[in-house]
Amino acid sequence: MSETWNKKEREKKKRQEKKEKEERKQERKENAKGKSFEDMLAYPDENGYLTSKPPDPRRKISTIKLEDIEIGVPKQVPVNPEDLIRKGIVTFFNASKGYGFIKDIETQESVFVHINSLKEEIKEHNKVTFEVEMGPKGANAVNVDLVKN
């Protein structure tokens, strides 16, 4: 059984690569032995960057007060219901399809309104008060009511 020249070359190349890989592995092992635990530690400096030197306690910027630490959900301040009511102008409303849009006077954002959220009938350019509720597709106006002049 005679081997071809290409096959011999491929096997020779594989043996050479395996030998080189083994040499690199041995070199890494030898170089890693010299490192101590202290050499492997990293410390964050006052700017958050990692350094090999421990931080200087004299350069400590702030102290943390035990009273300032909150564990768990922070306490919520009760919301005044009047703060939730917004004012806006109806920019578009299609009564046959049952939906439209209200432009918030303060934020200038356009809010979707559905006919089921209306307290009374509205038309385009009417001034209204409403509350915003987040739906699956974004902000929705609810409790929409006409502003009485």
N, CA, C and O atoms as a GROMACS GRO file, in nm:
protein
  596
    1MET      N    1   0.085  -0.116   0.000
    1MET     CA    2   0.000   0.000   0.000
    1MET      C    3   0.090   0.123   0.000
    1MET      O    4   0.168   0.144   0.093
    2SER      N    5   0.079   0.201  -0.102
    2SER     CA    6   0.164   0.319  -0.111
    2SER      C    7   0.084   0.444  -0.076
    2SER      O    8  -0.029   0.461  -0.121
    3GLU      N    9   0.144   0.530   0.005
    3GLU     CA   10   0.079   0.656   0.043
    3GLU      C   11   0.115   0.762  -0.058
    3GLU      O   12   0.224   0.761  -0.114
    4THR      N   13   0.024   0.853  -0.080
    4THR     CA   14   0.052   0.961  -0.174
    4THR      C   15   0.133   1.069  -0.104
    4THR      O   16   0.139   1.075   0.018
    5TRP      N   17   0.194   1.152  -0.185
    5TRP     CA   18   0.279   1.258  -0.132
    5TRP      C   19   0.194   1.358  -0.051
    5TRP      O   20   0.238   1.403   0.055
    6ASN      N   21   0.073   1.394  -0.100
    6ASN     CA   22  -0.014   1.488  -0.030
    6ASN      C   23  -0.055   1.437   0.107
    6ASN      O   24  -0.058   1.512   0.204
    7LYS      N   25  -0.086   1.310   0.114
    7LYS     CA   26  -0.128   1.252   0.241
    7LYS      C   27  -0.015   1.260   0.343
    7LYS      O   28  -0.039   1.292   0.460
    8LYS      N   29   0.108   1.231   0.300
    8LYS     CA   30   0.223   1.239   0.390
    8LYS      C   31   0.244   1.382   0.438
    8LYS      O   32   0.275   1.406   0.555
    9GLU      N   33   0.228   1.478   0.346
    9GLU     CA   34   0.247   1.619   0.382
    9GLU      C   35   0.142   1.664   0.484
    9GLU      O   36   0.174   1.735   0.579
   10ARG      N   37   0.017   1.622   0.464
   10ARG     CA   38  -0.090   1.660   0.557
   10ARG      C   39  -0.063   1.603   0.696
   10ARG      O   40  -0.079   1.673   0.796
   11GLU      N   41  -0.021   1.476   0.702
   11GLU     CA   42   0.008   1.415   0.831
   11GLU      C   43   0.125   1.484   0.899
   11GLU      O   44   0.124   1.505   1.020
   12LYS      N   45   0.226   1.519   0.821
   12LYS     CA   46   0.344   1.588   0.874
   12LYS      C   47   0.303   1.725   0.930
   12LYS      O   48   0.350   1.766   1.036
   13LYS      N   49   0.214   1.795   0.858
   13LYS     CA   50   0.167   1.926   0.901
   13LYS      C   51   0.086   1.914   1.030
   13LYS      O   52   0.100   1.997   1.120
   14LYS      N   53   0.001   1.811   1.039
   14LYS     CA   54  -0.079   1.789   1.160
   14LYS      C   55   0.011   1.763   1.281
   14LYS      O   56  -0.012   1.818   1.388
   15ARG      N   57   0.115   1.679   1.262
   15ARG     CA   58   0.208   1.649   1.372
   15ARG      C   59   0.279   1.777   1.417
   15ARG      O   60   0.297   1.798   1.537
   16GLN      N   61   0.319   1.861   1.322
   16GLN     CA   62   0.389   1.985   1.352
   16GLN      C   63   0.297   2.080   1.432
   16GLN      O   64   0.341   2.139   1.530
   17GLU      N   65   0.171   2.094   1.390
   17GLU     CA   66   0.076   2.181   1.460
   17GLU      C   67   0.049   2.131   1.600
   17GLU      O   68   0.040   2.210   1.694
   18LYS      N   69   0.036   1.999   1.616
   18LYS     CA   70   0.013   1.940   1.747
   18LYS      C   71   0.132   1.967   1.839
   18LYS      O   72   0.114   1.997   1.957
   19LYS      N   73   0.252   1.956   1.784
   19LYS     CA   74   0.374   1.981   1.861
   19LYS      C   75   0.380   2.127   1.906
   19LYS      O   76   0.412   2.157   2.021
   20GLU      N   77   0.348   2.219   1.813
   20GLU     CA   78   0.350   2.362   1.846
   20GLU      C   79   0.246   2.395   1.953
   20GLU      O   80   0.272   2.475   2.043
   21LYS      N   81   0.130   2.334   1.944
   21LYS     CA   82   0.024   2.356   2.041
   21LYS      C   83   0.069   2.310   2.180
   21LYS      O   84   0.046   2.378   2.280
   22GLU      N   85   0.133   2.193   2.184
   22GLU     CA   86   0.183   2.139   2.310
   22GLU      C   87   0.291   2.230   2.371
   22GLU      O   88   0.296   2.248   2.492
   23GLU      N   89   0.376   2.287   2.285
   23GLU     CA   90   0.481   2.379   2.333
   23GLU      C   91   0.419   2.506   2.391
   23GLU      O   92   0.463   2.554   2.496
   24ARG      N   93   0.316   2.562   2.323
   24ARG     CA   94   0.250   2.683   2.374
   24ARG      C   95   0.183   2.655   2.509
   24ARG      O   96   0.186   2.738   2.599
   25LYS      N   97   0.121   2.536   2.522
   25LYS     CA   98   0.056   2.497   2.645
   25LYS      C   99   0.158   2.488   2.759
   25LYS      O  100   0.133   2.535   2.870
   26GLN      N  101   0.273   2.428   2.730
   26GLN     CA  102   0.379   2.414   2.830
   26GLN      C  103   0.432   2.552   2.872
   26GLN      O  104   0.458   2.577   2.989
   27GLU      N  105   0.446   2.641   2.775
   27GLU     CA  106   0.496   2.777   2.802
   27GLU      C  107   0.398   2.853   2.893
   27GLU      O  108   0.440   2.923   2.985
   28ARG      N  109   0.268   2.839   2.866
   28ARG     CA  110   0.168   2.905   2.950
   28ARG      C  111   0.174   2.851   3.093
   28ARG      O  112   0.163   2.927   3.189
   29LYS      N  113   0.190   2.721   3.107
   29LYS     CA  114   0.198   2.660   3.240
   29LYS      C  115   0.317   2.715   3.318
   29LYS      O  116   0.304   2.749   3.435
   30GLU      N  117   0.432   2.726   3.252
   30GLU     CA  118   0.554   2.773   3.319
   30GLU      C  119   0.539   2.919   3.360
   30GLU      O  120   0.582   2.958   3.468
   31ASN      N  121   0.479   3.000   3.275
   31ASN     CA  122   0.467   3.144   3.306
   31ASN      C  123   0.360   3.170   3.413
   31ASN      O  124   0.371   3.268   3.486
   32ALA      N  125   0.260   3.088   3.423
   32ALA     CA  126   0.152   3.109   3.519
   32ALA      C  127   0.194   3.076   3.661
   32ALA      O  128   0.134   3.128   3.755
   33LYS      N  129   0.293   2.993   3.680
   33LYS     CA  130   0.334   2.952   3.814
   33LYS      C  131   0.388   3.068   3.896
   33LYS      O  132   0.374   3.066   4.018
   34GLY      N  133   0.448   3.167   3.834
   34GLY     CA  134   0.512   3.278   3.906
   34GLY      C  135   0.413   3.377   3.964
   34GLY      O  136   0.453   3.457   4.049
   35LYS      N  137   0.289   3.377   3.924
   35LYS     CA  138   0.193   3.477   3.972
   35LYS      C  139   0.136   3.435   4.107
   35LYS      O  140   0.093   3.321   4.126
   36SER      N  141   0.136   3.531   4.201
   36SER     CA  142   0.077   3.505   4.332
   36SER      C  143  -0.066   3.558   4.333
   36SER      O  144  -0.110   3.624   4.239
   37PHE      N  145  -0.136   3.529   4.440
   37PHE     CA  146  -0.273   3.576   4.454
   37PHE      C  147  -0.278   3.728   4.453
   37PHE      O  148  -0.367   3.786   4.391
   38GLU      N  149  -0.185   3.792   4.519
   38GLU     CA  150  -0.180   3.939   4.526
   38GLU      C  151  -0.160   4.000   4.387
   38GLU      O  152  -0.215   4.107   4.358
   39ASP      N  153  -0.082   3.932   4.301
   39ASP     CA  154  -0.061   3.985   4.166
   39ASP      C  155  -0.187   3.978   4.080
   39ASP      O  156  -0.202   4.053   3.984
   40MET      N  157  -0.276   3.887   4.115
   40MET     CA  158  -0.396   3.868   4.034
   40MET      C  159  -0.512   3.958   4.076
   40MET      O  160  -0.611   3.968   4.003
   41LEU      N  161  -0.502   4.025   4.192
   41LEU     CA  162  -0.611   4.112   4.239
   41LEU      C  163  -0.619   4.240   4.158
   41LEU      O  164  -0.518   4.292   4.111
   42ALA      N  165  -0.742   4.291   4.142
   42ALA     CA  166  -0.764   4.419   4.076
   42ALA      C  167  -0.854   4.503   4.167
   42ALA      O  168  -0.944   4.451   4.232
   43TYR      N  169  -0.827   4.634   4.170
   43TYR     CA  170  -0.902   4.724   4.256
   43TYR      C  171  -0.963   4.836   4.172
   43TYR      O  172  -0.900   4.884   4.079
   44PRO      N  173  -1.086   4.876   4.204
   44PRO     CA  174  -1.143   4.992   4.134
   44PRO      C  175  -1.091   5.122   4.197
   44PRO      O  176  -1.084   5.132   4.319
   45ASP      N  177  -1.054   5.220   4.114
   45ASP     CA  178  -1.012   5.349   4.167
   45ASP      C  179  -1.133   5.439   4.186
   45ASP      O  180  -1.246   5.395   4.168
   46GLU      N  181  -1.110   5.567   4.224
   46GLU     CA  182  -1.223   5.658   4.252
   46GLU      C  183  -1.308   5.687   4.129
   46GLU      O  184  -1.421   5.734   4.143
   47ASN      N  185  -1.257   5.661   4.008
   47ASN     CA  186  -1.333   5.683   3.884
   47ASN      C  187  -1.398   5.555   3.831
   47ASN      O  188  -1.466   5.558   3.729
   48GLY      N  189  -1.376   5.443   3.901
   48GLY     CA  190  -1.436   5.317   3.859
   48GLY      C  191  -1.348   5.233   3.768
   48GLY      O  192  -1.391   5.127   3.723
   49TYR      N  193  -1.225   5.278   3.738
   49TYR     CA  194  -1.135   5.201   3.653
   49TYR      C  195  -1.058   5.100   3.737
   49TYR      O  196  -1.030   5.125   3.854
   50LEU      N  197  -1.025   4.983   3.678
   50LEU     CA  198  -0.951   4.880   3.750
   50LEU      C  199  -0.802   4.910   3.748
   50LEU      O  200  -0.746   4.946   3.644
   51THR      N  201  -0.739   4.896   3.866
   51THR     CA  202  -0.594   4.916   3.878
   51THR      C  203  -0.535   4.801   3.958
   51THR      O  204  -0.608   4.724   4.021
   52SER      N  205  -0.404   4.789   3.956
   52SER     CA  206  -0.338   4.683   4.032
   52SER      C  207  -0.305   4.729   4.174
   52SER      O  208  -0.269   4.647   4.258
   53LYS      N  209  -0.316   4.861   4.202
   53LYS     CA  210  -0.285   4.914   4.336
   53LYS      C  211  -0.414   4.929   4.417
   53LYS      O  212  -0.517   4.968   4.363
   54PRO      N  213  -0.408   4.898   4.548
   54PRO     CA  214  -0.525   4.920   4.631
   54PRO      C  215  -0.554   5.071   4.642
   54PRO      O  216  -0.462   5.152   4.631
   55PRO      N  217  -0.680   5.109   4.663
   55PRO     CA  218  -0.714   5.252   4.669
   55PRO      C  219  -0.656   5.318   4.794
   55PRO      O  220  -0.641   5.254   4.898
   56ASP      N  221  -0.624   5.446   4.782
   56ASP     CA  222  -0.572   5.524   4.893
   56ASP      C  223  -0.690   5.569   4.979
   56ASP      O  224  -0.777   5.640   4.930
   57PRO      N  225  -0.695   5.528   5.106
   57PRO     CA  226  -0.810   5.563   5.190
   57PRO      C  227  -0.826   5.714   5.209
   57PRO      O  228  -0.936   5.761   5.236
   58ARG      N  229  -0.718   5.792   5.194
   58ARG     CA  230  -0.728   5.938   5.210
   58ARG      C  231  -0.803   6.002   5.094
   58ARG      O  232  -0.854   6.114   5.108
   59ARG      N  233  -0.811   5.935   4.979
   59ARG     CA  234  -0.878   5.991   4.862
   59ARG      C  235  -1.026   5.948   4.853
   59ARG      O  236  -1.091   5.969   4.751
   60LYS      N  237  -1.075   5.889   4.959
   60LYS     CA  238  -1.214   5.843   4.962
   60LYS      C  239  -1.305   5.966   4.947
   60LYS      O  240  -1.288   6.066   5.017
   61ILE      N  241  -1.401   5.958   4.856
   61ILE     CA  242  -1.482   6.075   4.821
   61ILE      C  243  -1.600   6.095   4.915
   61ILE      O  244  -1.615   6.204   4.970
   62SER      N  245  -1.682   5.995   4.936
   62SER     CA  246  -1.802   6.016   5.015
   62SER      C  247  -1.822   5.903   5.114
   62SER      O  248  -1.764   5.794   5.102
   63THR      N  249  -1.904   5.932   5.211
   63THR     CA  250  -1.943   5.829   5.307
   63THR      C  251  -2.090   5.800   5.286
   63THR      O  252  -2.168   5.887   5.246
   64ILE      N  253  -2.128   5.678   5.315
   64ILE     CA  254  -2.267   5.636   5.297
   64ILE      C  255  -2.330   5.628   5.435
   64ILE      O  256  -2.278   5.562   5.525
   65LYS      N  257  -2.444   5.696   5.450
   65LYS     CA  258  -2.517   5.693   5.576
   65LYS      C  259  -2.610   5.573   5.576
   65LYS      O  260  -2.675   5.544   5.476
   66LEU      N  261  -2.617   5.507   5.686
   66LEU     CA  262  -2.701   5.389   5.699
   66LEU      C  263  -2.848   5.421   5.675
   66LEU      O  264  -2.921   5.338   5.621
   67GLU      N  265  -2.891   5.542   5.714
   67GLU     CA  266  -3.032   5.580   5.697
   67GLU      C  267  -3.069   5.597   5.550
   67GLU      O  268  -3.186   5.583   5.514
   68ASP      N  269  -2.970   5.626   5.462
   68ASP     CA  270  -2.997   5.650   5.320
   68ASP      C  271  -3.017   5.521   5.240
   68ASP      O  272  -3.065   5.526   5.127
   69ILE      N  273  -2.981   5.408   5.298
   69ILE     CA  274  -2.991   5.281   5.226
   69ILE      C  275  -3.134   5.229   5.237
   69ILE      O  276  -3.185   5.211   5.347
   70GLU      N  277  -3.198   5.206   5.122
   70GLU     CA  278  -3.333   5.151   5.119
   70GLU      C  279  -3.327   5.008   5.067
   70GLU      O  280  -3.275   4.983   4.958
   71ILE      N  281  -3.380   4.916   5.143
   71ILE     CA  282  -3.386   4.778   5.100
   71ILE      C  283  -3.532   4.748   5.068
   71ILE      O  284  -3.620   4.769   5.151
   72GLY      N  285  -3.556   4.699   4.947
   72GLY     CA  286  -3.692   4.668   4.906
   72GLY      C  287  -3.750   4.779   4.820
   72GLY      O  288  -3.677   4.862   4.766
   73VAL      N  289  -3.880   4.778   4.808
   73VAL     CA  290  -3.950   4.874   4.724
   73VAL      C  291  -3.962   5.007   4.799
   73VAL      O  292  -4.007   5.009   4.914
   74PRO      N  293  -3.922   5.120   4.736
   74PRO     CA  294  -3.933   5.248   4.805
   74PRO      C  295  -4.080   5.285   4.829
   74PRO      O  296  -4.169   5.246   4.753
   75LYS      N  297  -4.102   5.360   4.937
   75LYS     CA  298  -4.238   5.402   4.969
   75LYS      C  299  -4.290   5.497   4.863
   75LYS      O  300  -4.218   5.586   4.819
   76GLN      N  301  -4.416   5.476   4.821
   76GLN     CA  302  -4.474   5.562   4.719
   76GLN      C  303  -4.554   5.673   4.785
   76GLN      O  304  -4.629   5.651   4.880
   77VAL      N  305  -4.537   5.792   4.730
   77VAL     CA  306  -4.612   5.907   4.779
   77VAL      C  307  -4.751   5.900   4.716
   77VAL      O  308  -4.762   5.877   4.595
   78PRO      N  309  -4.858   5.919   4.794
   78PRO     CA  310  -4.991   5.914   4.736
   78PRO      C  311  -5.007   6.023   4.629
   78PRO      O  312  -4.966   6.137   4.648
   79VAL      N  313  -5.068   5.983   4.516
   79VAL     CA  314  -5.083   6.074   4.403
   79VAL      C  315  -5.216   6.147   4.418
   79VAL      O  316  -5.320   6.087   4.446
   80ASN      N  317  -5.211   6.278   4.398
   80ASN     CA  318  -5.333   6.358   4.399
   80ASN      C  319  -5.411   6.328   4.272
   80ASN      O  320  -5.355   6.343   4.163
   81PRO      N  321  -5.539   6.286   4.280
   81PRO     CA  322  -5.615   6.252   4.160
   81PRO      C  323  -5.625   6.367   4.060
   81PRO      O  324  -5.638   6.343   3.940
   82GLU      N  325  -5.620   6.490   4.107
   82GLU     CA  326  -5.630   6.605   4.017
   82GLU      C  327  -5.507   6.618   3.928
   82GLU      O  328  -5.514   6.674   3.819
   83ASP      N  329  -5.393   6.566   3.975
   83ASP     CA  330  -5.270   6.573   3.894
   83ASP      C  331  -5.276   6.480   3.774
   83ASP      O  332  -5.206   6.502   3.676
   84LEU      N  333  -5.359   6.376   3.780
   84LEU     CA  334  -5.369   6.281   3.671
   84LEU      C  335  -5.456   6.332   3.557
   84LEU      O  336  -5.445   6.285   3.444
   85ILE      N  337  -5.542   6.429   3.586
   85ILE     CA  338  -5.634   6.480   3.483
   85ILE      C  339  -5.559   6.578   3.394
   85ILE      O  340  -5.499   6.675   3.442
   86ARG      N  341  -5.564   6.552   3.263
   86ARG     CA  342  -5.496   6.637   3.165
   86ARG      C  343  -5.599   6.709   3.080
   86ARG      O  344  -5.716   6.670   3.074
   87LYS      N  345  -5.554   6.816   3.014
   87LYS     CA  346  -5.640   6.890   2.922
   87LYS      C  347  -5.584   6.876   2.782
   87LYS      O  348  -5.463   6.870   2.763
   88GLY      N  349  -5.674   6.873   2.684
   88GLY     CA  350  -5.630   6.859   2.547
   88GLY      C  351  -5.736   6.902   2.449
   88GLY      O  352  -5.847   6.940   2.485
   89ILE      N  353  -5.698   6.895   2.320
   89ILE     CA  354  -5.788   6.932   2.211
   89ILE      C  355  -5.800   6.810   2.120
   89ILE      O  356  -5.700   6.747   2.087
   90VAL      N  357  -5.923   6.779   2.078
   90VAL     CA  358  -5.947   6.667   1.988
   90VAL      C  359  -5.896   6.708   1.849
   90VAL      O  360  -5.948   6.801   1.789
   91THR      N  361  -5.793   6.638   1.799
   91THR     CA  362  -5.737   6.669   1.667
   91THR      C  363  -5.805   6.589   1.557
   91THR      O  364  -5.813   6.633   1.443
   92PHE      N  365  -5.854   6.469   1.592
   92PHE     CA  366  -5.921   6.384   1.493
   92PHE      C  367  -6.017   6.294   1.568
   92PHE      O  368  -5.982   6.239   1.672
   93PHE      N  369  -6.139   6.279   1.514
   93PHE     CA  370  -6.230   6.182   1.572
   93PHE      C  371  -6.325   6.133   1.464
   93PHE      O  372  -6.394   6.212   1.400
   94ASN      N  373  -6.329   6.001   1.443
   94ASN     CA  374  -6.417   5.940   1.346
   94ASN      C  375  -6.524   5.863   1.424
   94ASN      O  376  -6.498   5.755   1.477
   95ALA      N  377  -6.644   5.921   1.430
   95ALA     CA  378  -6.751   5.861   1.510
   95ALA      C  379  -6.797   5.728   1.452
   95ALA      O  380  -6.836   5.638   1.527
   96SER      N  381  -6.793   5.713   1.318
   96SER     CA  382  -6.839   5.587   1.259
   96SER      C  383  -6.744   5.471   1.290
   96SER      O  384  -6.788   5.358   1.305
   97LYS      N  385  -6.614   5.501   1.299
   97LYS     CA  386  -6.518   5.395   1.333
   97LYS      C  387  -6.495   5.385   1.484
   97LYS      O  388  -6.449   5.282   1.533
   98GLY      N  389  -6.527   5.492   1.557
   98GLY     CA  390  -6.521   5.486   1.703
   98GLY      C  391  -6.387   5.515   1.766
   98GLY      O  392  -6.359   5.469   1.877
   99TYR      N  393  -6.301   5.591   1.697
   99TYR     CA  394  -6.174   5.626   1.760
   99TYR      C  395  -6.127   5.762   1.711
   99TYR      O  396  -6.180   5.817   1.615
  100GLY      N  397  -6.025   5.814   1.778
  100GLY     CA  398  -5.967   5.942   1.739
  100GLY      C  399  -5.841   5.969   1.820
  100GLY      O  400  -5.786   5.880   1.884
  101PHE      N  401  -5.796   6.097   1.814
  101PHE     CA  402  -5.674   6.136   1.884
  101PHE      C  403  -5.695   6.270   1.953
  101PHE      O  404  -5.762   6.358   1.902
  102ILE      N  405  -5.635   6.282   2.070
  102ILE     CA  406  -5.640   6.406   2.148
  102ILE      C  407  -5.496   6.453   2.164
  102ILE      O  408  -5.407   6.375   2.198
  103LYS      N  409  -5.474   6.584   2.139
  103LYS     CA  410  -5.340   6.642   2.157
  103LYS      C  411  -5.336   6.706   2.295
  103LYS      O  412  -5.412   6.798   2.324
  104ASP      N  413  -5.245   6.656   2.380
  104ASP     CA  414  -5.228   6.709   2.516
  104ASP      C  415  -5.175   6.852   2.506
  104ASP      O  416  -5.077   6.877   2.435
  105ILE      N  417  -5.238   6.946   2.577
  105ILE     CA  418  -5.198   7.087   2.569
  105ILE      C  419  -5.059   7.108   2.628
  105ILE      O  420  -4.980   7.184   2.571
  106GLU      N  421  -5.026   7.042   2.741
  106GLU     CA  422  -4.897   7.062   2.807
  106GLU      C  423  -4.782   6.994   2.733
  106GLU      O  424  -4.682   7.059   2.701
  107THR      N  425  -4.795   6.866   2.706
  107THR     CA  426  -4.684   6.788   2.648
  107THR      C  427  -4.686   6.786   2.496
  107THR      O  428  -4.587   6.745   2.435
  108GLN      N  429  -4.794   6.827   2.433
  108GLN     CA  430  -4.811   6.825   2.288
  108GLN      C  431  -4.807   6.684   2.229
  108GLN      O  432  -4.789   6.668   2.109
  109GLU      N  433  -4.824   6.583   2.314
  109GLU     CA  434  -4.824   6.447   2.262
  109GLU      C  435  -4.964   6.408   2.219
  109GLU      O  436  -5.063   6.455   2.276
  110SER      N  437  -4.972   6.322   2.119
  110SER     CA  438  -5.100   6.277   2.067
  110SER      C  439  -5.137   6.146   2.138
  110SER      O  440  -5.058   6.052   2.143
  111VAL      N  441  -5.260   6.143   2.192
  111VAL     CA  442  -5.305   6.028   2.270
  111VAL      C  443  -5.427   5.968   2.201
  111VAL      O  444  -5.520   6.039   2.162
  112PHE      N  445  -5.427   5.837   2.186
  112PHE     CA  446  -5.537   5.764   2.123
  112PHE      C  447  -5.659   5.766   2.215
  112PHE      O  448  -5.645   5.755   2.336
  113VAL      N  449  -5.779   5.781   2.156
  113VAL     CA  450  -5.903   5.774   2.235
  113VAL      C  451  -6.002   5.683   2.163
  113VAL      O  452  -6.019   5.691   2.041
  114HIS      N  453  -6.069   5.597   2.240
  114HIS     CA  454  -6.169   5.507   2.185
  114HIS      C  455  -6.307   5.555   2.230
  114HIS      O  456  -6.320   5.616   2.337
  115ILE      N  457  -6.407   5.528   2.151
  115ILE     CA  458  -6.543   5.576   2.180
  115ILE      C  459  -6.596   5.523   2.314
  115ILE      O  460  -6.679   5.588   2.376
  116ASN      N  461  -6.548   5.407   2.358
  116ASN     CA  462  -6.591   5.350   2.487
  116ASN      C  463  -6.537   5.429   2.606
  116ASN      O  464  -6.588   5.414   2.717
  117SER      N  465  -6.434   5.513   2.586
  117SER     CA  466  -6.375   5.591   2.694
  117SER      C  467  -6.439   5.728   2.710
  117SER      O  468  -6.398   5.806   2.796
  118LEU      N  469  -6.539   5.758   2.629
  118LEU     CA  470  -6.603   5.890   2.632
  118LEU      C  471  -6.718   5.892   2.730
  118LEU      O  472  -6.794   5.796   2.742
  119LYS      N  473  -6.730   6.005   2.803
  119LYS     CA  474  -6.846   6.025   2.891
  119LYS      C  475  -6.961   6.087   2.812
  119LYS      O  476  -7.078   6.061   2.840
  120GLU      N  477  -6.925   6.171   2.712
  120GLU     CA  478  -7.025   6.229   2.623
  120GLU      C  479  -6.964   6.245   2.484
  120GLU      O  480  -6.842   6.232   2.468
  121GLU      N  481  -7.047   6.272   2.387
  121GLU     CA  482  -7.003   6.279   2.247
  121GLU      C  483  -6.906   6.394   2.226
  121GLU      O  484  -6.926   6.504   2.278
  122ILE      N  485  -6.799   6.369   2.147
  122ILE     CA  486  -6.701   6.473   2.116
  122ILE      C  487  -6.686   6.488   1.965
  122ILE      O  488  -6.723   6.400   1.888
  123LYS      N  489  -6.631   6.604   1.924
  123LYS     CA  490  -6.604   6.632   1.783
  123LYS      C  491  -6.465   6.690   1.774
  123LYS      O  492  -6.402   6.721   1.875
  124GLU      N  493  -6.415   6.704   1.650
  124GLU     CA  494  -6.284   6.764   1.629
  124GLU      C  495  -6.283   6.907   1.679
  124GLU      O  496  -6.384   6.977   1.670
  125HIS      N  497  -6.169   6.950   1.733
  125HIS     CA  498  -6.142   7.084   1.787
  125HIS      C  499  -6.212   7.111   1.919
  125HIS      O  500  -6.209   7.225   1.967
  126ASN      N  501  -6.276   7.011   1.982
  126ASN     CA  502  -6.335   7.028   2.115
  126ASN      C  503  -6.224   7.027   2.219
  126ASN      O  504  -6.124   6.957   2.204
  127LYS      N  505  -6.240   7.106   2.326
  127LYS     CA  506  -6.149   7.102   2.440
  127LYS      C  507  -6.203   6.997   2.537
  127LYS      O  508  -6.322   6.997   2.569
  128VAL      N  509  -6.114   6.908   2.583
  128VAL     CA  510  -6.156   6.799   2.670
  128VAL      C  511  -6.060   6.783   2.788
  128VAL      O  512  -5.946   6.830   2.784
  129THR      N  513  -6.107   6.715   2.892
  129THR     CA  514  -6.020   6.669   3.001
  129THR      C  515  -6.018   6.517   2.992
  129THR      O  516  -6.116   6.454   2.953
  130PHE      N  517  -5.904   6.459   3.029
  130PHE     CA  518  -5.890   6.313   3.019
  130PHE      C  519  -5.780   6.263   3.109
  130PHE      O  520  -5.699   6.342   3.160
  131GLU      N  521  -5.776   6.134   3.130
  131GLU     CA  522  -5.668   6.068   3.203
  131GLU      C  523  -5.598   5.974   3.106
  131GLU      O  524  -5.658   5.925   3.010
  132VAL      N  525  -5.471   5.948   3.131
  132VAL     CA  526  -5.394   5.861   3.042
  132VAL      C  527  -5.372   5.727   3.110
  132VAL      O  528  -5.335   5.719   3.227
  133GLU      N  529  -5.397   5.621   3.032
  133GLU     CA  530  -5.377   5.484   3.078
  133GLU      C  531  -5.292   5.414   2.973
  133GLU      O  532  -5.319   5.427   2.854
  134MET      N  533  -5.191   5.340   3.016
  134MET     CA  534  -5.106   5.271   2.919
  134MET      C  535  -5.172   5.141   2.877
  134MET      O  536  -5.204   5.056   2.960
  135GLY      N  537  -5.192   5.127   2.746
  135GLY     CA  538  -5.249   5.005   2.691
  135GLY      C  539  -5.140   4.923   2.624
  135GLY      O  540  -5.023   4.960   2.631
  136PRO      N  541  -5.175   4.812   2.559
  136PRO     CA  542  -5.074   4.727   2.496
  136PRO      C  543  -5.002   4.796   2.379
  136PRO      O  544  -4.890   4.759   2.347
  137LYS      N  545  -5.066   4.895   2.316
  137LYS     CA  546  -5.004   4.963   2.202
  137LYS      C  547  -4.960   5.105   2.235
  137LYS      O  548  -4.920   5.178   2.145
  138GLY      N  549  -4.966   5.145   2.362
  138GLY     CA  550  -4.923   5.279   2.400
  138GLY      C  551  -5.028   5.349   2.486
  138GLY      O  552  -5.115   5.285   2.544
  139ALA      N  553  -5.017   5.484   2.491
  139ALA     CA  554  -5.103   5.565   2.577
  139ALA      C  555  -5.244   5.572   2.519
  139ALA      O  556  -5.263   5.592   2.399
  140ASN      N  557  -5.342   5.556   2.608
  140ASN     CA  558  -5.484   5.567   2.572
  140ASN      C  559  -5.549   5.670   2.663
  140ASN      O  560  -5.519   5.674   2.782
  141ALA      N  561  -5.638   5.752   2.608
  141ALA     CA  562  -5.713   5.847   2.689
  141ALA      C  563  -5.836   5.776   2.743
  141ALA      O  564  -5.908   5.708   2.670
  142VAL      N  565  -5.860   5.794   2.874
  142VAL     CA  566  -5.979   5.736   2.938
  142VAL      C  567  -6.050   5.846   3.016
  142VAL      O  568  -5.992   5.951   3.044
  143ASN      N  569  -6.175   5.824   3.050
  143ASN     CA  570  -6.258   5.922   3.122
  143ASN      C  571  -6.257   6.057   3.051
  143ASN      O  572  -6.238   6.161   3.115
  144VAL      N  573  -6.276   6.056   2.920
  144VAL     CA  574  -6.273   6.178   2.840
  144VAL      C  575  -6.403   6.253   2.859
  144VAL      O  576  -6.512   6.197   2.845
  145ASP      N  577  -6.391   6.384   2.893
  145ASP     CA  578  -6.509   6.466   2.919
  145ASP      C  579  -6.490   6.603   2.853
  145ASP      O  580  -6.378   6.656   2.851
  146LEU      N  581  -6.597   6.660   2.800
  146LEU     CA  582  -6.592   6.793   2.738
  146LEU      C  583  -6.568   6.899   2.846
  146LEU      O  584  -6.619   6.888   2.957
  147VAL      N  585  -6.489   7.003   2.810
  147VAL     CA  586  -6.468   7.115   2.902
  147VAL      C  587  -6.584   7.210   2.882
  147VAL      O  588  -6.612   7.253   2.771
  148LYS      N  589  -6.653   7.243   2.994
  148LYS     CA  590  -6.767   7.334   2.986
  148LYS      C  591  -6.714   7.477   2.996
  148LYS      O  592  -6.640   7.509   3.089
  149ASN      N  593  -6.754   7.562   2.902
  149ASN     CA  594  -6.706   7.703   2.903
  149ASN      C  595  -6.789   7.787   2.995
  149ASN      O  596  -6.764   7.907   3.009
   0.00000   0.00000   0.00000
